[in-house]
Amino acid sequence: MLVIVPQVTGYSHDTGTCHSISLVKLVSGAPAPVPAIDRVEFYFGTSIPDGADPGAILDDGTGFATNREGGLDYGWDCDGDTNVDYSGGRRGTDRDDGLGINHFDRDGTCGTTANPGRVNWQLAVPNGDYLVTVDFGEEHYQHACEMEGVVACPDGQDCVVANQAVTVLDGFFTVTGYSHDVGSCHSISLVRLELCEVGCGAEPAPPPASDPPPPPSPPLSVEDGLSFYFGTELPVTAADTAVLDDGTGFDTGRVGGLDYGWDCGGDTNVDYSGGRRALDRDNGLGINHFDRDGTCGTTADPGRVNWQIAVPNGEYNAIVDFGEVGTAASILCEVEGAVVCPEMEGEAECVFMGPVMVSDGFFTITGFSHDTGACHSISLVRLEPREDPGLCPVAPGTASGTINIGDASTHSGGDCAQHSWGHCDMDFNSPACNPENIYAGDESFVGIAYAQQSSVPQWDGVYVSSCLEVGFGAQIMSDGIRVLGAASDESVCGVSCSGQYCGTSGALHVFTSDADTDTMPDYTTFSYTGTVSLPVDTASVQGDGVHHDTYDGILGFDSKLVKWAALCRGGGGAARDHLVLDTVELKPIEGGDCTSAAAGTPPPPFSAEFYFGLDIPATACPEGDCTVVLDDGTGFATGREGGLDYGWDCDGETNVDYSGGRRGLDRDSGLGINHFDRNGQCPGPVNWQIAVPNGVYTATVDFGEDHYQHGCAIEGVVQCA
């Protein structure tokens, strides 16, 4: 299914609202999050003064840029133009009582004295509440200095804003002054920001005593999908049925009648509510720490801090956001007992998105106490049942070395020689392979018994004995294989388990191949996929030809194409002599089917740049690996350059031609532009769209030249109000 993303919108030229466009860049995947900031201190002179914070940063007076000292994004601009250099205005620590200063544009390059531009210094920070200290330099010309767009000292006295609570809403903390000769805001010496944990110390007002108690929450069910948040309040984007976890121990009959909560190694007498933080954390989601106060175990010997919700056994689609980015903060985070971000280092974020199998009645996430530095926090859990795509049976006539699955076969008293085959070593021709026997009570299942082998070769690094290979008739995008069967002690062709080879289970090693062949492909096309431990058959009379269904489960794996599977008995000792399989079925991915690899295949990565002038600039796609397109200004149409579907419309009407508004590379700093309807033909919104698969994208849009931009919108949201 396609969705039109993004849609950029402007208006006809003479309306004076959104003038032009020069660039759209769209890349699949979310952007890297802005690093979290606990405390940071900037100085602006020629050296860092004595007494500064150990990690203090000396600003160099140059234009705003990303990934600067400490991995932060900061710097200067003149009315938004970051191609500036104000380093010439820096002065030593003999100025401003030992702090040093930088002038706001000492050389007067931003605007004129009569019509000055706004000289800004900015730091990119996550939205939220901060305690801010700003020293606006020396004690003259300070009456127009601004912090976050508000004049800080209108009376013009020595302007030092100390420990003032500031809320950042646009992702940037900003201070503003003017060129030196204007005489309104002269210089700056210090900026310090410190993140407020919860509202800068402000306590929420208690509810009026007369407020009636809230009505009981309606019943909730995982069948309809569940969302849990873990901060101090629900984000505005949360669904109406979303639940705000309170950080206390696991209990039954909670919000919506659900059973959920926390434990320390199984002990539910815990309270982790003190680790909850507000919506200024983790990009507006809020967080709770995994045991912020370190009460579960010790730093040297930490306990496992779990959050669980009781759900019926089965497969679910899960999204788990493990809170904030931070050094090693996502290491050892677990979903259903499996580490989900094992190789993350440094400033990395752990978000798990994928299928999970619940087999114990509880969906569980796990982290560790705060001071261990292992798995820091949690902000979101979303869970919904997976759509069952149905399972794919073995295709008739594909089983190698035995009769077809589903057909009747000999029992243990039959002719074993009819079922002897040689896939037992790296060349699949070893004479040491003993015969196998098939058990079948009807045509709905097959039983294949693997006898203990004297040769134990390795296949893809795994010791195996004899194998059964089967095919599924098509290359299927799958993420699991169902196995129904058991280990057995019964006699097969005169061989039965005895002595050291009688274990408590049997190892069934699974290999898969995507080779698109009509007959069994070469063994070199197979790769190891996983192992199932089959328990001992519980049938009261073994060898009775009935289902051997002691084990029935799905071995999951990462999504991949599968057409063939090999099911191999483990080659080591301490295992049952025989494995008996009743059913083998392949599980396609959600949205897939049993007939085609295309169904449900994830979309390929997408990266494209569109330009709107008369030529593509030489600077296009500097990172490479992206499609570069020069839009021609005509109406939306399918199958255009690069096979893409894109173009213009007037309030949905695609019979338009805005090519007359295109201009060359001498416009908009070498990018070129097209006007939003230069000739004023469209009375409504003028849109440009591209069709892309549903998903998350990182978008960059340059709305052309620096005038008439206050109504420009992306996806219906005005960007430059």
C-alpha positions in Angstrom: 0.0 0.0 0.0 1.2 3.5 -0.8 0.9 6.7 1.2 1.6 10.1 -0.1 4.5 11.3 2.1 5.6 14.0 2.4 3.2 16.6 1.2 4.6 20.1 1.1 2.2 23.0 0.7 2.5 26.7 -0.2 0.3 29.3 -1.9 0.1 31.4 -5.0 2.9 34.0 -5.4 0.8 37.1 -4.8 -0.7 35.9 -1.5 2.7 36.6 0.2 2.5 33.5 2.4 4.8 30.7 1.1 6.9 31.9 -1.8 8.9 29.0 -3.2 10.7 25.7 -2.8 14.2 24.5 -3.7 14.8 21.1 -2.2 13.0 18.0 -0.8 15.2 15.2 0.6 13.6 12.0 1.9 15.4 9.1 3.5 13.7 6.1 5.0 14.3 5.7 8.8 14.1 8.1 11.7 16.7 10.8 12.3 19.2 10.4 15.1 17.8 11.9 18.3 19.2 15.0 19.8 21.6 14.0 22.6 20.2 14.3 26.1 21.8 17.1 28.2 22.0 17.0 32.0 24.2 20.1 32.4 26.4 22.0 30.0 28.4 25.2 30.3 29.7 27.5 27.5 32.2 30.4 27.6 32.7 32.9 24.8 36.1 34.5 25.3 39.5 33.4 24.1 40.0 30.9 27.0 38.0 29.0 29.6 38.2 30.9 33.0 39.3 29.4 36.3 36.4 27.8 38.2 34.5 26.6 35.1 32.8 23.2 35.1 35.3 20.4 34.2 33.5 19.7 30.9 32.9 23.4 30.0 33.0 24.2 26.2 34.8 27.3 24.7 32.7 28.6 21.8 34.8 29.6 18.8 32.5 32.3 17.4 31.6 30.4 14.2 28.3 29.5 12.5 25.9 26.9 13.8 27.0 23.4 12.9 26.2 19.8 14.0 28.3 17.3 15.9 30.7 19.8 17.5 32.5 19.5 20.8 30.9 16.9 23.0 28.8 15.8 20.1 26.5 18.9 20.5 25.0 21.1 17.8 25.5 24.8 18.4 26.8 28.1 17.0 25.9 31.5 15.6 23.7 32.8 12.8 22.5 36.1 11.4 18.7 36.0 11.0 19.0 32.2 10.3 22.0 32.4 8.0 24.7 30.2 9.6 27.4 31.2 7.1 28.9 33.6 9.7 32.1 34.1 11.6 32.0 36.2 14.7 35.3 34.9 16.2 36.9 38.3 15.7 34.8 39.7 18.6 36.2 37.4 21.2 38.2 38.9 24.1 40.3 37.4 26.9 39.5 36.8 30.6 40.5 40.4 31.5 37.0 41.3 30.3 33.7 40.9 32.3 35.2 40.0 35.7 37.4 37.2 34.4 34.9 35.4 32.2 35.9 36.8 28.8 33.4 37.8 26.2 32.4 37.7 22.6 30.6 40.6 21.0 27.4 40.1 19.1 28.8 40.8 15.6 31.7 43.1 16.5 32.3 44.1 12.9 28.7 44.9 12.0 28.1 42.4 9.2 24.6 41.4 10.2 22.2 44.0 8.8 23.0 47.7 9.1 23.0 50.2 12.1 19.7 51.6 10.8 18.2 48.2 10.0 20.1 45.6 12.2 19.7 41.9 11.8 19.1 39.5 14.7 22.4 37.9 15.8 21.6 34.5 17.5 23.6 31.9 19.3 21.8 28.5 19.6 22.2 25.1 21.2 20.1 22.1 20.0 18.5 20.4 23.0 15.6 18.1 23.5 12.4 19.9 24.2 11.7 20.3 27.9 12.4 22.4 31.1 15.8 23.8 31.9 17.4 25.9 34.6 19.4 28.6 32.6 22.1 31.1 33.5 23.1 33.6 30.9 25.7 36.4 31.5 25.2 39.1 28.8 28.8 40.3 29.0 29.9 43.7 30.1 27.8 46.4 31.7 26.7 48.6 28.8 24.3 48.2 25.9 22.2 45.4 27.4 18.6 46.7 27.2 17.7 44.6 24.1 19.4 41.3 24.9 17.0 38.3 24.5 16.7 34.8 25.8 14.3 32.5 24.0 12.8 35.5 22.2 12.1 37.5 25.4 14.0 40.6 26.3 15.9 39.7 29.5 16.9 43.1 31.0 14.7 45.9 29.5 16.2 48.4 32.0 19.6 47.8 30.6 21.4 47.1 33.9 24.2 44.6 34.2 22.3 41.7 32.6 22.9 38.4 34.3 20.0 35.9 34.2 20.7 33.4 37.0 19.0 30.0 37.4 15.8 30.9 35.6 13.4 28.2 34.5 13.0 28.1 30.7 10.9 25.8 28.6 12.3 24.9 25.2 9.6 24.0 22.6 11.4 24.2 19.3 14.5 22.0 20.0 16.8 25.0 20.4 17.9 27.2 23.3 18.5 30.7 21.8 20.1 34.0 22.9 19.9 37.0 20.7 21.8 40.3 20.4 22.6 42.9 17.7 25.6 44.3 15.9 28.1 46.3 18.0 27.4 49.7 16.7 23.6 49.4 17.2 24.2 49.9 21.0 21.4 47.6 22.1 23.0 44.2 23.2 26.8 44.3 23.3 28.2 40.9 24.3 28.0 37.5 26.0 30.3 35.7 28.3 28.4 32.6 29.8 25.6 30.2 29.0 24.8 27.4 31.4 21.9 24.9 31.0 20.8 22.2 33.5 18.0 19.8 32.8 15.1 19.9 35.2 14.1 16.4 36.3 10.5 17.3 37.0 9.2 20.7 36.1 12.1 22.7 37.6 10.9 22.0 41.1 7.4 23.2 40.5 4.9 21.0 42.3 1.6 20.3 40.4 -1.4 21.9 42.0 -3.5 19.5 44.0 -7.0 18.8 42.6 -9.9 20.7 44.2 -11.3 18.8 47.2 -14.7 18.9 45.6 -13.7 17.1 42.5 -15.6 13.8 42.2 -13.6 10.6 42.0 -12.8 9.6 38.4 -15.0 6.9 36.9 -13.7 3.4 36.7 -11.5 2.8 33.6 -13.2 0.7 30.9 -12.0 -2.9 30.5 -9.0 -3.2 28.2 -7.8 -6.3 26.2 -4.5 -7.1 24.4 -6.7 -8.4 21.6 -7.4 -4.7 20.8 -3.8 -3.6 21.3 -2.3 -2.1 24.4 0.0 0.9 24.9 1.9 1.6 28.2 3.8 4.8 29.0 6.1 5.1 32.0 6.7 8.8 32.8 4.7 11.2 35.0 1.9 11.8 32.4 0.7 10.5 29.1 2.0 12.3 26.0 -0.5 14.2 23.9 0.0 11.6 21.1 -1.1 8.7 23.3 -4.2 6.8 22.3 -7.3 7.2 24.4 -6.9 3.6 25.7 -3.2 4.1 26.7 -2.2 3.3 30.2 0.2 5.3 32.4 2.2 2.9 34.6 2.7 4.1 38.1 6.0 2.3 38.8 4.7 0.0 41.5 4.8 -3.8 41.9 3.0 -6.3 39.8 -0.7 -6.6 40.8 -3.9 -8.0 39.4 -7.1 -6.1 38.4 -5.4 -2.8 37.7 -6.3 -0.1 35.0 -8.7 -1.6 32.5 -8.8 -4.9 34.5 -5.2 -5.7 33.4 -2.6 -7.5 35.5 0.8 -5.8 35.2 3.6 -4.1 37.1 7.2 -4.4 38.4 9.3 -6.9 40.3 12.9 -7.4 41.4 13.9 -11.0 40.6 10.3 -12.1 41.1 9.7 -10.1 44.3 6.7 -7.8 43.6 7.0 -5.9 46.8 8.7 -3.0 45.1 8.1 0.7 44.3 10.0 2.3 41.4 7.7 5.3 41.1 10.5 7.6 42.2 12.3 7.0 38.9 9.6 8.5 36.8 10.3 11.6 34.8 8.2 14.0 32.8 7.6 14.6 29.1 10.8 16.6 28.7 12.6 13.2 28.7 13.0 10.8 25.7 11.6 13.1 23.0 8.3 13.8 24.7 7.5 10.3 25.9 8.7 10.5 29.5 10.6 7.7 31.2 10.9 5.5 34.3 14.3 4.3 35.3 14.9 0.6 36.0 15.2 1.0 39.8 16.6 4.6 40.0 17.5 4.2 43.7 19.5 0.9 43.3 17.3 -1.2 45.7 17.4 -4.4 43.5 20.7 -6.1 44.2 23.9 -4.2 44.3 26.1 -2.5 41.6 28.5 -5.4 41.8 25.7 -8.1 41.8 22.6 -6.5 40.4 19.2 -8.0 40.4 16.9 -8.4 37.4 14.3 -5.6 37.3 11.3 -6.7 35.4 8.1 -5.2 34.1 5.4 -7.6 33.1 1.9 -7.8 31.8 -0.2 -11.0 31.9 -1.4 -11.9 28.4 -2.6 -15.2 26.7 0.1 -17.3 25.2 0.7 -16.6 21.6 2.5 -14.4 19.1 2.5 -10.6 19.4 3.9 -7.6 17.6 5.8 -5.6 20.2 7.4 -2.1 20.3 9.5 -1.4 23.3 11.4 2.0 23.6 14.1 1.6 26.2 14.2 5.3 27.2 17.0 7.7 26.6 20.1 7.7 24.6 23.3 7.5 26.7 26.6 5.8 27.0 26.0 2.1 27.4 22.4 2.9 28.6 20.8 0.4 26.3 23.2 -2.5 26.8 21.6 -5.6 28.3 18.0 -4.5 27.8 15.9 -7.6 27.4 12.5 -8.5 25.8 11.2 -11.9 26.8 14.6 -12.9 28.2 16.6 -12.1 25.1 19.0 -9.2 24.9 17.7 -6.9 22.1 20.5 -4.4 21.7 23.7 -6.5 22.4 26.3 -4.5 20.5 25.3 -0.9 21.1 28.0 1.5 22.2 28.2 5.2 23.1 25.3 7.4 22.3 22.9 4.7 21.1 19.2 4.3 21.5 17.5 0.9 21.9 14.0 0.5 20.4 12.8 -3.0 19.8 10.2 -3.6 17.1 9.3 -7.1 16.1 7.4 -10.3 16.8 7.6 -12.1 20.2 6.3 -15.4 21.3 4.7 -15.5 24.8 4.7 -19.0 26.2 4.5 -18.5 30.0 1.5 -16.1 30.2 3.5 -13.0 30.7 5.1 -10.4 28.4 8.3 -9.3 30.2 10.9 -6.6 29.7 14.1 -6.5 31.9 16.7 -3.9 32.9 19.0 -3.3 35.8 19.5 -0.7 38.6 20.5 2.7 37.6 24.1 2.7 38.8 25.0 -0.5 37.0 25.0 1.5 33.7 23.5 -1.4 31.9 19.8 -0.8 30.9 18.8 2.7 32.0 15.1 3.3 31.5 11.8 2.6 29.7 9.4 4.9 28.0 6.9 2.9 25.9 5.6 -0.7 25.6 3.1 -1.4 22.8 1.7 -4.9 22.3 -0.9 -6.3 19.9 -1.6 -9.9 18.6 0.1 -10.9 15.4 -2.1 -11.5 12.4 -1.9 -15.3 11.7 -0.9 -15.7 8.1 -1.4 -19.5 8.2 1.3 -22.1 8.0 2.8 -23.6 4.9 2.9 -27.4 4.6 5.6 -29.4 3.0 5.1 -29.6 -0.8 4.2 -33.1 -2.1 7.1 -35.0 -3.6 9.9 -32.8 -2.1 10.9 -35.0 0.9 14.4 -36.4 0.3 15.5 -39.8 1.5 12.1 -41.1 2.5 8.5 -41.2 1.2 6.5 -38.0 0.9 5.1 -36.4 4.0 1.4 -37.3 4.4 1.6 -40.7 2.8 1.2 -43.9 4.7 4.5 -45.7 5.4 6.1 -48.8 6.9 6.1 -49.4 10.6 9.1 -50.8 12.6 8.5 -54.3 11.3 8.7 -53.2 7.7 11.5 -53.2 5.2 14.0 -50.8 6.7 16.2 -50.9 3.6 13.5 -49.0 1.7 14.2 -46.0 3.8 18.0 -45.9 3.9 19.6 -42.8 2.5 23.0 -41.3 2.7 22.9 -37.7 3.9 25.0 -38.2 6.9 28.3 -36.5 6.3 29.8 -33.4 4.5 29.6 -35.3 1.2 26.2 -36.8 2.0 27.5 -40.2 0.9 28.6 -41.9 4.1 28.0 -45.7 4.3 27.8 -45.3 8.1 24.3 -43.9 7.9 21.8 -46.3 9.5 18.3 -46.6 8.0 15.5 -44.4 9.2 11.9 -45.5 9.8 8.7 -43.5 9.3 5.7 -43.8 11.6 2.3 -42.7 10.3 -1.1 -43.5 11.6 -2.9 -41.6 8.8 -2.1 -39.2 6.0 -2.3 -36.1 8.2 1.2 -36.5 9.6 4.6 -38.1 9.2 6.9 -39.7 11.7 10.6 -39.9 10.8 12.9 -41.7 13.3 16.6 -40.9 13.1 18.8 -43.7 14.4 22.1 -43.0 16.2 24.9 -42.6 13.7 28.5 -43.6 13.9 29.6 -40.6 11.8 29.1 -37.1 13.3 30.2 -34.5 10.7 29.8 -30.8 11.0 27.4 -28.9 8.9 27.7 -25.1 9.0 29.6 -25.5 12.2 27.0 -27.8 13.9 27.5 -31.6 14.5 24.7 -33.5 12.8 23.8 -37.1 12.2 21.1 -38.0 9.7 18.8 -35.4 8.2 15.4 -35.2 6.5 15.2 -32.5 3.8 11.8 -31.1 2.7 10.7 -28.3 0.3 7.8 -25.9 0.5 7.1 -25.3 -3.2 8.1 -21.6 -3.3 10.5 -19.0 -2.0 8.5 -17.8 1.1 9.4 -14.8 3.2 9.2 -16.5 6.6 10.3 -16.0 10.2 9.6 -19.4 11.8 9.1 -23.2 11.3 6.7 -25.3 13.3 7.8 -28.7 14.6 5.5 -31.3 16.1 7.3 -34.4 17.4 9.3 -36.0 20.2 12.4 -37.9 21.1 12.0 -41.7 21.4 13.6 -44.8 23.0 11.7 -47.3 20.8 13.4 -49.8 18.6 13.9 -48.8 15.0 15.0 -51.5 12.6 16.5 -53.4 15.5 18.3 -50.3 17.0 17.2 -48.9 20.3 18.6 -46.5 22.9 21.0 -47.9 25.5 23.7 -46.8 27.8 25.4 -43.4 27.3 23.2 -42.5 24.4 20.0 -42.3 26.4 19.5 -38.7 27.3 16.5 -36.7 28.4 15.8 -35.0 25.1 16.8 -35.1 21.4 18.4 -32.1 19.6 16.8 -31.3 16.3 19.0 -29.0 14.2 17.2 -26.9 11.5 18.9 -25.7 8.4 17.3 -23.6 5.6 18.0 -22.7 2.0 16.4 -20.1 -0.4 17.7 -21.8 -3.5 15.0 -21.5 -6.2 15.4 -25.0 -7.5 12.8 -27.6 -8.5 14.6 -30.4 -6.7 16.6 -30.6 -3.5 19.5 -28.1 -3.8 23.2 -28.8 -2.9 23.9 -28.8 0.8 26.2 -25.8 0.4 23.1 -23.6 -0.1 21.8 -24.4 3.4 22.7 -22.4 6.6 22.1 -23.2 10.2 18.9 -21.6 11.5 18.4 -23.0 15.0 17.9 -26.0 17.3 14.8 -27.5 18.9 15.1 -29.7 22.0 12.5 -32.4 21.7 11.4 -34.0 25.0 10.8 -37.7 25.5 7.7 -39.1 23.9 4.8 -39.3 26.4 2.9 -42.0 24.5 2.1 -44.9 26.9 3.0 -47.4 24.2 5.9 -46.2 21.9 6.0 -47.4 18.4 2.2 -47.5 18.1 2.0 -45.3 15.0 0.1 -42.5 16.6 1.0 -38.8 16.8 4.1 -38.1 18.8 3.1 -34.7 19.9 5.1 -34.2 23.1 6.6 -31.0 21.5 4.6 -28.6 19.4 6.2 -25.2 18.9 7.6 -22.7 16.4 11.3 -22.1 16.1 11.6 -18.4 15.3 14.3 -16.7 13.3 14.9 -13.3 11.5 12.8 -12.8 8.4 14.3 -14.4 5.3 13.5 -16.3 2.2 13.1 -20.1 2.7 12.2 -22.8 0.1 13.9 -25.8 1.6 14.6 -27.0 5.2 16.8 -29.8 6.5 15.9 -31.3 9.9 18.8 -33.1 11.4 19.4 -35.2 14.4 22.2 -34.0 16.7 25.5 -35.9 16.1 26.7 -36.0 19.7 26.0 -38.5 22.5 23.9 -38.0 25.6 20.8 -37.8 23.4 17.9 -40.0 22.4 18.5 -42.6 19.7 15.6 -41.5 17.6 13.6 -38.4 16.8 10.0 -38.8 15.7 8.5 -35.9 13.7 4.8 -35.7 13.0 4.4 -32.4 11.3 6.8 -29.7 9.9 5.3 -26.4 8.6 6.9 -23.1 7.5 5.6 -19.9 9.0 5.4 -16.9 6.6 5.9 -13.4 8.0 2.9 -11.3 8.9 1.1 -10.2 5.8 2.9 -12.9 3.8 1.5 -16.2 2.3 2.6 -19.6 1.1 2.8 -18.8 -2.6 5.2 -16.0 -3.2 8.4 -14.3 -1.8 6.9 -10.9 -2.7 4.1 -11.0 -0.2 5.1 -9.3 2.9 8.6 -8.5 1.8 9.9 -5.4 3.6 10.3 -2.4 1.3 13.9 -1.6 0.2 15.7 1.4 1.7 14.6 4.7 0.1 16.8 7.8 -0.4 15.9 10.6 -2.9 16.6 14.3 -3.4 14.4 16.5 -5.5 15.4 19.9 -6.8 13.0 22.4 -8.3 15.0 24.9 -10.3 16.3 24.7 -13.9 19.3 22.5 -13.1 20.6 20.1 -10.5 23.3 21.7 -8.3 26.8 20.3 -8.2 26.4 19.7 -4.5 23.5 17.2 -4.9 23.6 14.0 -2.8 27.0 14.5 -1.2 26.8 11.2 0.7 26.0 9.2 -2.5 23.6 6.3 -2.8 20.5 8.4 -3.4 18.3 9.1 -6.4 18.5 12.7 -7.6 15.6 14.1 -9.6 15.0 17.5 -11.2 11.2 18.2 -10.8 9.7 19.8 -14.0 6.9 21.7 -12.3 4.0 19.6 -13.8 1.1 17.8 -12.2 1.3 14.7 -10.1 1.6 11.5 -12.3 2.8 7.9 -11.9 5.8 6.2 -13.4 7.9 9.3 -13.7 11.7 9.6 -13.4 13.3 6.6 -11.5 9.9 4.9 -11.6 8.6 7.3 -8.9 5.1 8.8 -8.6 5.3 12.6 -7.8 4.3 16.1 -8.8 2.1 19.1 -8.1 -1.6 19.8 -7.5 -3.9 22.6 -6.7 -6.0 21.5 -3.8 -6.1 18.0 -5.2 -6.5 18.9 -8.9 -3.4 17.5 -10.7 -4.2 19.1 -14.1 -1.7 21.9 -13.4 1.6 23.3 -14.8 3.8 25.4 -12.5 6.9 25.0 -14.7 6.8 28.7 -15.5 7.9 29.5 -11.9 11.3 27.7 -12.1 14.4 29.7 -11.7 18.2 28.9 -12.1 21.0 28.2 -9.7 21.6 31.9 -9.1 18.6 31.7 -6.8 18.5 30.5 -3.1 22.3 30.1 -2.6 22.8 27.9 -5.6 19.9 25.5 -5.3 17.5 27.1 -7.7 13.8 27.4 -6.9 10.3 26.9 -8.2 7.5 29.3 -7.0 4.3 27.9 -5.5 2.1 28.8 -8.5 4.0 31.9 -9.8 1.1 33.0 -12.0 -1.6 32.9 -9.4 -3.9 30.3 -10.9 -4.7 28.3 -7.8 -7.2 29.8 -5.2 -6.4 27.1 -2.6 -3.3 25.3 -1.3 -0.6 24.3 -3.8 0.9 20.9 -3.0 3.8 18.9 -4.1 3.7 15.2 -3.3 5.6 11.9 -3.7 4.2 8.4 -3.2 6.3 6.2 -0.9 5.7 3.0 1.2 4.2 3.6 4.6 7.0 4.0 7.2 9.2 6.5 9.1 11.3 8.9 7.1 13.8 11.7 7.7 12.8 14.7 5.6 14.6 17.9 4.7 12.7 20.6 2.9 14.2 24.0 1.9 11.3 26.5 1.3 13.3 28.5 -1.2 14.2 32.2 -0.7 14.2 34.2 2.5 10.8 35.9 2.3 7.1 35.0 2.4 7.5 31.7 4.3 5.2 31.9 7.2 2.5 29.6 5.7 4.8 26.9 4.4 3.7 23.4 5.6 4.9 19.8 5.6 2.2 17.1 5.9 -0.3 19.8 6.8 1.8 21.3 9.6 3.0 24.9 9.2 6.8 24.8 9.7 7.8 28.5 9.8 4.9 30.3 11.6 
